Amino acid sequence: MTIAVGSTSHVNAIKGTEFEGMSIQMMAAMVMLEVGATKKKEAENKIAEMKGQNDKAKQLNNLVDRMNQELGSITKDGDDENKKRGEIIAKYKDEAKGLGVDVSSWSGSKSGEQVRAITSTVQHLAENCNSDNQTQMVKLQDFMGQYNSFVSGASDQIKNANQILQGLAKN
């Protein structure tokens, strides 16, 4: 690769590259736009990740709501009631496992206290999804700020190149 510099604002040639014959400002603008596009893609990926977390939180909350709806009619603790609770919990076991819930204690009869512990664990996982989304939002804002910064920098470089060209045209 050969670089010939004609002045501080213009590179006469970078042979064999897409920058051949471009001004320094235009090269800088292209690089900034490329980095900006990367930051935009990172932001889009973060949004998709956050959407997935939000969907999982909704599914976990929905699971707890449905379990509680069925379990709500069982108000006493006794062998028959514990067996019914265990059957209800077992009914939701596969769905919960698919959502990443540890279901190792979901088999057999369940007392009211054991059921509350299970539903509390599922609710806690949903809250963790929402909490993680808040952390991810900060990262998203950072990516968007970087994107805006690079696009603004590219715009400034293009304006500088245009001013130089206008100055040359007047002379």
C-alpha positions as CSV (number, residue, x, y, z in Angstrom):
1,M,0.0,0.0,0.0
2,T,1.3,3.4,-1.0
3,I,0.3,6.6,0.8
4,A,1.1,10.0,-0.7
5,V,0.2,13.0,1.3
6,G,-0.4,16.2,-0.6
7,S,-1.4,18.4,2.4
8,T,-2.6,18.1,5.9
9,S,-6.2,17.7,4.8
10,H,-6.0,15.5,1.7
11,V,-4.4,12.2,0.9
12,N,-3.7,11.9,-2.8
13,A,-3.9,8.1,-2.9
14,I,-4.1,5.0,-0.8
15,K,-3.7,2.7,-3.7
16,G,-5.5,-0.6,-3.6
17,T,-8.1,0.3,-1.0
18,E,-11.5,1.8,-1.0
19,F,-10.0,5.0,0.4
20,E,-8.0,5.7,-2.7
21,G,-8.2,9.4,-3.6
22,M,-10.3,10.3,-0.6
23,S,-9.7,13.2,1.8
24,I,-8.7,12.4,5.3
25,Q,-12.0,13.8,6.5
26,M,-14.0,11.5,4.3
27,M,-11.9,8.5,5.4
28,A,-12.5,9.4,9.0
29,A,-16.2,9.8,8.3
30,M,-16.4,6.4,6.7
31,V,-14.6,4.8,9.6
32,M,-16.8,6.5,12.1
33,L,-19.9,5.4,10.2
34,E,-18.7,1.8,10.2
35,V,-18.0,1.9,14.0
36,G,-21.4,3.6,14.5
37,A,-23.1,0.8,12.5
38,T,-21.3,-1.7,14.8
39,K,-22.6,0.1,17.9
40,K,-26.1,0.1,16.4
41,K,-25.9,-3.6,15.9
42,E,-24.8,-4.1,19.5
43,A,-27.7,-2.0,20.6
44,E,-30.1,-4.1,18.5
45,N,-28.7,-7.3,20.0
46,K,-29.1,-5.9,23.5
47,I,-32.7,-5.0,22.7
48,A,-33.4,-8.5,21.5
49,E,-31.8,-9.9,24.7
50,M,-33.9,-7.6,26.9
51,K,-37.0,-8.6,25.0
52,G,-36.2,-12.3,25.7
53,Q,-35.7,-11.6,29.4
54,N,-39.0,-9.6,29.5
55,D,-40.8,-12.5,27.8
56,K,-39.3,-15.0,30.2
57,A,-40.4,-12.8,33.2
58,K,-43.9,-12.7,31.8
59,Q,-44.0,-16.5,31.4
60,L,-42.7,-17.0,34.9
61,N,-45.3,-14.6,36.4
62,N,-48.0,-16.3,34.3
63,L,-46.9,-19.7,35.6
64,V,-47.1,-18.5,39.2
65,D,-50.5,-16.9,38.6
66,R,-52.0,-20.1,37.1
67,M,-50.5,-22.3,39.9
68,N,-51.8,-19.9,42.6
69,Q,-55.2,-19.9,41.0
70,E,-55.5,-23.7,41.3
71,L,-53.8,-23.9,44.7
72,G,-55.9,-21.1,46.2
73,S,-58.9,-23.4,46.8
74,I,-56.8,-25.7,49.0
75,T,-56.7,-23.9,52.4
76,K,-56.0,-26.7,54.9
77,D,-52.9,-28.9,55.6
78,G,-53.6,-32.6,55.6
79,D,-52.6,-35.7,53.7
80,D,-55.4,-35.3,51.1
81,E,-54.7,-31.5,50.6
82,N,-50.9,-32.1,50.4
83,K,-51.5,-34.8,47.8
84,K,-53.7,-32.4,45.8
85,R,-51.0,-29.6,46.0
86,G,-48.4,-32.1,44.8
87,E,-50.5,-33.1,41.8
88,I,-51.1,-29.4,40.9
89,I,-47.4,-28.6,41.2
90,A,-46.4,-31.7,39.2
91,K,-48.8,-30.5,36.4
92,Y,-46.6,-27.4,35.9
93,K,-43.2,-29.1,36.4
94,D,-42.3,-29.5,32.7
95,E,-43.2,-25.9,31.9
96,A,-41.2,-24.6,34.8
97,K,-38.2,-26.7,33.9
98,G,-38.4,-25.3,30.3
99,L,-38.2,-21.8,31.8
100,G,-35.0,-22.7,33.8
101,V,-36.6,-23.3,37.2
102,D,-35.0,-25.9,39.4
103,V,-37.8,-28.4,39.8
104,S,-35.9,-31.1,41.8
105,S,-38.2,-30.6,44.8
106,W,-41.5,-30.5,42.9
107,S,-42.4,-34.2,43.3
108,G,-44.6,-35.7,45.9
109,S,-47.1,-34.3,48.4
110,K,-46.6,-30.6,49.3
111,S,-47.6,-28.7,52.4
112,G,-48.8,-25.2,52.1
113,E,-45.4,-23.9,53.3
114,Q,-43.6,-26.0,50.7
115,V,-45.9,-24.7,47.9
116,R,-45.3,-21.1,49.1
117,A,-41.5,-21.7,48.9
118,I,-41.9,-23.1,45.3
119,T,-44.0,-20.2,44.1
120,S,-41.7,-17.7,45.8
121,T,-38.7,-19.2,44.0
122,V,-40.5,-18.8,40.6
123,Q,-41.5,-15.2,41.5
124,H,-37.9,-14.5,42.5
125,L,-36.6,-15.7,39.1
126,A,-39.1,-13.4,37.4
127,E,-37.9,-10.5,39.4
128,N,-34.3,-11.3,38.5
129,C,-35.3,-11.1,34.8
130,N,-36.7,-7.7,35.4
131,S,-33.7,-6.6,37.5
132,D,-31.3,-7.9,34.8
133,N,-33.3,-5.8,32.2
134,Q,-32.6,-2.7,34.2
135,T,-28.9,-3.5,34.1
136,Q,-29.1,-4.2,30.3
137,M,-30.9,-0.9,29.8
138,V,-27.8,1.0,31.1
139,K,-25.7,-0.9,28.6
140,L,-28.1,-0.2,25.8
141,Q,-28.0,3.5,26.6
142,D,-24.2,3.3,26.4
143,F,-24.3,1.7,23.0
144,M,-26.8,4.2,21.7
145,G,-24.7,7.1,23.1
146,Q,-21.6,5.7,21.3
147,Y,-23.6,5.3,18.1
148,N,-24.8,8.9,18.3
149,S,-21.3,10.1,19.0
150,F,-19.8,8.3,16.0
151,V,-22.6,9.4,13.6
152,S,-22.2,13.0,14.8
153,G,-18.4,12.7,14.3
154,A,-18.9,11.4,10.8
155,S,-21.2,14.3,10.1
156,D,-18.7,16.8,11.4
157,Q,-16.0,15.2,9.2
158,I,-18.2,15.5,6.1
159,K,-18.9,19.1,6.9
160,N,-15.2,19.8,7.2
161,A,-14.5,18.1,3.9
162,N,-17.3,20.2,2.2
163,Q,-15.8,23.4,3.6
164,I,-12.4,22.5,2.3
165,L,-13.9,21.7,-1.1
166,Q,-15.8,25.0,-1.1
167,G,-12.6,26.9,-0.2
168,L,-10.7,25.2,-3.0
169,A,-13.5,25.9,-5.5
170,K,-13.4,29.6,-4.6
171,N,-9.6,29.8,-5.3
